[in-house]
């Protein structure tokens, strides 16, 4: 029998980051993550129209909802680096509004995804099952072959569920090299073209066992269910769903990012007011506070 060699995992990345960051739009999301020592997976809509996939009734699948928590593999000094923004002209916001938009609203990773973040070292991320996304070239033979297998299996009635589940599990980790991102301006949806490959995304997707118990799926393609995602996502934050949360200890946190010094002060006050078994000592709170970085400083100094 061949011997198995156990290799020690080290922080030895050179051209990518040694930390994975999850960014969020609101202070409350960050506070809730710290309070619960967990990040909550959410169903997020993914555009798969470019893949040419069909369901069991031979209808084109344009969107799917994937239960996930996303992280970026971007070095700190590149988090605020600017990129070109291209808006879709058919947005409901209207052409005049599109022309008046300042590209600064969307021209960095933090503007797109939020200015609050929590970061974990890559070894921790690997050990907790995070997986890099597979970026798909829409013109590749790889996509052609995947499409052929997917559509063939979905069109048959005599295929075991294990094969369908496997295809959907793979689909949950696929994303186009470039695609359309949907955001909101003045309460109206807006679409912009984005280079997703630059995000170097990793995803956490919960284990299958508890999902089955709670009647949840990794991937939802049914439009009727997708319309209720907000309510489903809210339920996932209830403690009875904690087996599918991405849990951490305070010592696992490498960085916490807030947009400015006002938000840093608010976070420090929140941490100092916390109580409980996990953070009962002043020393623990000081260590947690020491991990806070301010985005304004990153823009200027990194």
Buried (B, 14 or more C-beta within 10 A) or exposed (E): EEEEEEEEEEEEEEEBBBBBBBBBEEBEBBBBBBBBBBBBBBBBEBBBEBBBBBBEEEEEBEEBBBBBBBBBBBBBEBBBBEEEBBBBEEBEBEEEBBEEBEBEBBBBBBBBBBBBBBBBBBEBBEEEEBBBBEBBEEEEEEBEEBBEEBBEBBEEEEBEEEEBBEBBEBBBBBBBBBBBBEBEBEEEEBBBBBEBBBBBBBBBBBEEEEBEEBEBBBBBBEEEEBEEBEEBBEEBBEEEBBEBBBEBEBEBBBBBBBBEEEBBEBBBEBBEEBEEEBBEEEEBBEBBBEBBBBBBEBBEEE
